Amino acid sequence: MEQSRKKFIQQATLGVAATMAIPFAGKAAIAQKVSAQAAPALPVGIAGYTFAKFDVEKSIAMMKRLDLHYLSVKDFHLPLDSSPEKIAAVLAQFAAAGIKVYTVGVIYMKTQEAVDTAFSYAKKVGVDMIVGVPNYDLLDYAEQKVKSTNIRLAIHNHGPEDLLYPSPKEVLERIKTRDTKMGLCMDIGHAKRTGANLEAAIKEAGPRLFDLHIKDVTGALKEAKAIEIGRGVIDFPGVVKALRGISYKGLCSIEYEKDMTDPLPGIAESTGFFKGVITAGM
């Protein structure tokens, strides 16, 4: 894997060198190229679980250092039973730092009351999507809520230990005939641990792929551990190519689960590598 990592870095460097070697390109052409590269075709954000050990202020400080501006907020930063005043105050903190809360979750739904709470919470926070895990017997009820609120539900896969949705396959099988606002939040690390072919899963999901939790893992097996992006077994150029192949419109949110008490160096490395893959593939 280290050899593949070096090869990617070499290719990215050669690409930059080749661009610099173009003799006296016209100003319009240069401006057009710069504009195209600046376009956030695959925006990168953060999955809130990354900051499980930190309060809102410290999480914001890290995001600012990382130059990341999209957050999937977790309930330890904004509890499900928050008052309107609490919600407004926390959202104002993020907004003042240039951070957009684009979704909420992961939220587990084991009762109808939990489904009601999740959708009411999303509405109060002002997002149009929930990353959630509804029990099978609540899918009909969740679909009713999706239709009545126009809030999308992105079901999250959690790997071999998950009895409900271990891989993207189980999510897609359960929602394939349901409302098109029911989709998938693919955790690519957990999916890889089930042995899933990530590129094929992205293609199969197509427009049902609403959100992504981006991480790397040490192997395609249950016991694999989270690791910095680019140091594990996931083929990130292949993932990016597959996302572009389906014209993916969602976020790519880094979810860093190694060294969670001191995550900043690992998040920085992971974010830099993943953004490098995106840039190299443009």
HELIX and SHEET records of a PDB file:
HELIX    1   1 GLU A    2  ALA A   21  1                                  20    
HELIX    2   2 LYS A   27  ALA A   38  1                                  12    
HELIX    3   3 GLY A   48  PHE A   51  5                                   4    
HELIX    4   4 VAL A   56  LEU A   66  1                                  11    
HELIX    5   5 PRO A   84  ALA A   96  1                                  13    
HELIX    6   6 GLN A  112  VAL A  125  1                                  14    
HELIX    7   7 TYR A  136  LEU A  138  5                                   3    
HELIX    8   8 LEU A  139  THR A  149  1                                  11    
HELIX    9   9 PRO A  168  ILE A  175  1                                   8    
HELIX   10  10 ILE A  188  ARG A  193  1                                   6    
HELIX   11  11 LEU A  198  ALA A  205  1                                   8    
HELIX   12  12 GLY A  206  ARG A  208  5                                   3    
HELIX   13  13 PHE A  236  GLY A  245  1                                  10    
HELIX   14  14 LEU A  264  ALA A  280  1                                  17    
SHEET    1   A 9 VAL A  44  ALA A  47  0                                        
SHEET    2   A 9 TYR A  70  VAL A  73  1                                        
SHEET    3   A 9 LYS A 100  MET A 109  1                                        
SHEET    4   A 9 MET A 129  PRO A 134  1                                        
SHEET    5   A 9 ARG A 152  HIS A 156  1                                        
SHEET    6   A 9 MET A 182  ASP A 187  1                                        
SHEET    7   A 9 LEU A 209  ILE A 214  1                                        
SHEET    8   A 9 CYS A 252  ILE A 254  1                                        
SHEET    9   A 9 VAL A  44  ALA A  47  1                                        
SHEET    1   B 2 ASP A 216  VAL A 217  0                                        
SHEET    2   B 2 ALA A 226  ILE A 227 -1                                        
END                                                                             
